[in-house]
Amino acid sequence: MEKKYKSSYFAHVLKLAVILVVAGGLGIFARGIFLPETMGQYGHYRGSDIQDQRDVAIRNQTNDACFECHRPIRLIHKAGVHKTVSCEVCHGPYADHVKDGKVIGKLPVKRGMEIKELCLRCHNKVIKARPETVIKVVAMPQHLEEKKVQITHNCNQCHMVHDPLLWVRAAYEMAGVPMKEEKK
Amino acid sequence: MEDMKQLQEEIHRDRRGFLKKVLAGTIGGSLLMVYSASGREIAEQIPGMREEDTVFTKKNFIFIVDITRCIGCGSCCIADKNEYNVPDGNYRTWVERYIIDDHDEVFVDSPNGGLDGYTKPRTDIPYPVRDTFFVPKLCNMCEKPSCTQVCPVGATYKSEDGFVLIDEKRCVGCGYCIQACPYSVRFLHPVTKTASKCTWCYHRVRDGLLPACVSVCPVQARKFGDLNDKTSEVYKIMREPHIISVLKPGMGNEPQLHYLGLRREVV
């Protein structure tokens, strides 16, 4: 009677220990199953995610990438004051046009009054927040009146969009008038 | 007559075949030329990136936004949307317009995150404008990010090279990090249902290209570079006496995104 009592006295401690060990074991087992292999490799995150992040597809390329093929426009664009303007901002991302060295789609070319909209994104004087030391801003339609053209004129009737001063400079040259240096 | 016709047809077919062959040759040849042209590597914008073979880059990248140069054209927003196909209404980067009147009241707006550019002036400013400027916003890549601390599943983290990234496969979309970010750069991606934010174009940077927004900025208002490289522009800016500050310095997040010419009104 005495013996039985003693054994059951330890039994519940033993039971508890067994339960704890089993639960712990199950926990470790579950952790092994549910946690990704590289978890904790470099820190508290999935180490292989660094590679996943690097594998994100590059969709925008550089202007140089466009100039690889688009030779004629390259000469104009690179020589003009718009050389810092990205091709892809107006025409769309490289990845929609070229894939693995093959042309897969046509990129849009802005036409008509869309061009004016594009120009005024940067050059609109009514937006006062633009630092005028950085960009030449024009007021519309005062600019057209000042230049004595019809106010229905589109920007690209005087300004070649890839080099806005190309035709203007040529016109001045033809007329034999020196072009006044305009502030940037 | 019949024979003649047959012969003519024969020639005709032959001619067509010949033309086909010539055409095929020409097209094939030109395609090959295009191939070889595109096979050439496009020059890297960050020198020395493509030679790196370590898991993390040894470079110490920082981002500088020059408020005094930003013209608010929204090119960066377009490039960013194109690069990641960001769903409408969510912005990884955006441009805010600040208007401060001479009663020191501050007006901020950002129509469609600046994606469509700024077309209209604000007409609801009661007093004369004292100061107005654009502030581009993006991930601050904090030295001590508060977003990574709150993630319950270890999905967002700061990598050894200083980039705060989100593991899309682990993120459960609980949104804790979105609330924790003092700069509100995170959003819940409506398609993947995971948290998403600007990564400073980690994939581009590791491939030697500048972040998309930096690459397209027409006025170099966004600058990105290696602080370890003593010849880099960002190093020079950080070393020379400029008005450099970060957003919400009191939060203690120590952003690696610095602003040049930032006004104290900007939050």
Chai-1 contact restraints between the chains, C-beta under 6 A:
chainA,res_idxA,chainB,res_idxB,connection_type,confidence,min_distance_angstrom,max_distance_angstrom,comment,restraint_id
A,G43,B,Y157,contact,1.0,0.0,6.0,A-B,restraint_1
A,H44,B,G154,contact,1.0,0.0,6.0,A-B,restraint_2
A,Y45,B,G154,contact,1.0,0.0,6.0,A-B,restraint_3
A,Y45,B,Y157,contact,1.0,0.0,6.0,A-B,restraint_4
A,R46,B,D167,contact,1.0,0.0,6.0,A-B,restraint_5
A,R46,B,R170,contact,1.0,0.0,6.0,A-B,restraint_6
A,D49,B,D167,contact,1.0,0.0,6.0,A-B,restraint_7
A,I50,B,V55,contact,1.0,0.0,6.0,A-B,restraint_8
A,Q53,B,L165,contact,1.0,0.0,6.0,A-B,restraint_9
A,Q53,B,Y202,contact,1.0,0.0,6.0,A-B,restraint_10
A,R54,B,H203,contact,1.0,0.0,6.0,A-B,restraint_11
A,R54,B,R206,contact,1.0,0.0,6.0,A-B,restraint_12
A,V56,B,H203,contact,1.0,0.0,6.0,A-B,restraint_13
A,I58,B,R204,contact,1.0,0.0,6.0,A-B,restraint_14
A,R59,B,N82,contact,1.0,0.0,6.0,A-B,restraint_15
A,R59,B,E83,contact,1.0,0.0,6.0,A-B,restraint_16
A,N60,B,A79,contact,1.0,0.0,6.0,A-B,restraint_17
A,N60,B,N82,contact,1.0,0.0,6.0,A-B,restraint_18
A,N60,B,E83,contact,1.0,0.0,6.0,A-B,restraint_19
A,N60,B,A212,contact,1.0,0.0,6.0,A-B,restraint_20
A,D64,B,I42,contact,1.0,0.0,6.0,A-B,restraint_21
A,D64,B,A43,contact,1.0,0.0,6.0,A-B,restraint_22
A,A65,B,I42,contact,1.0,0.0,6.0,A-B,restraint_23
A,E68,B,A37,contact,1.0,0.0,6.0,A-B,restraint_24
A,T84,B,P218,contact,1.0,0.0,6.0,A-B,restraint_25
A,V85,B,P218,contact,1.0,0.0,6.0,A-B,restraint_26
A,S86,B,V216,contact,1.0,0.0,6.0,A-B,restraint_27
A,V89,B,S75,contact,1.0,0.0,6.0,A-B,restraint_28
A,V89,B,I78,contact,1.0,0.0,6.0,A-B,restraint_29
A,V89,B,V216,contact,1.0,0.0,6.0,A-B,restraint_30
A,P93,B,N82,contact,1.0,0.0,6.0,A-B,restraint_31
A,G101,B,Y35,contact,1.0,0.0,6.0,A-B,restraint_32
A,G101,B,S38,contact,1.0,0.0,6.0,A-B,restraint_33
A,R121,B,C73,contact,1.0,0.0,6.0,A-B,restraint_34
A,R121,B,G117,contact,1.0,0.0,6.0,A-B,restraint_35
A,C122,B,I71,contact,1.0,0.0,6.0,A-B,restraint_36
A,C122,B,C73,contact,1.0,0.0,6.0,A-B,restraint_37
A,V126,B,P121,contact,1.0,0.0,6.0,A-B,restraint_38
A,I127,B,Y118,contact,1.0,0.0,6.0,A-B,restraint_39
A,K128,B,T132,contact,1.0,0.0,6.0,A-B,restraint_40
A,A129,B,G72,contact,1.0,0.0,6.0,A-B,restraint_41
A,A129,B,R97,contact,1.0,0.0,6.0,A-B,restraint_42
A,A129,B,T132,contact,1.0,0.0,6.0,A-B,restraint_43
A,A129,B,F133,contact,1.0,0.0,6.0,A-B,restraint_44
A,A129,B,F134,contact,1.0,0.0,6.0,A-B,restraint_45
A,R130,B,I71,contact,1.0,0.0,6.0,A-B,restraint_46
A,P131,B,T68,contact,1.0,0.0,6.0,A-B,restraint_47
A,V134,B,R69,contact,1.0,0.0,6.0,A-B,restraint_48
A,V134,B,I71,contact,1.0,0.0,6.0,A-B,restraint_49
A,V134,B,V219,contact,1.0,0.0,6.0,A-B,restraint_50
A,I135,B,I71,contact,1.0,0.0,6.0,A-B,restraint_51
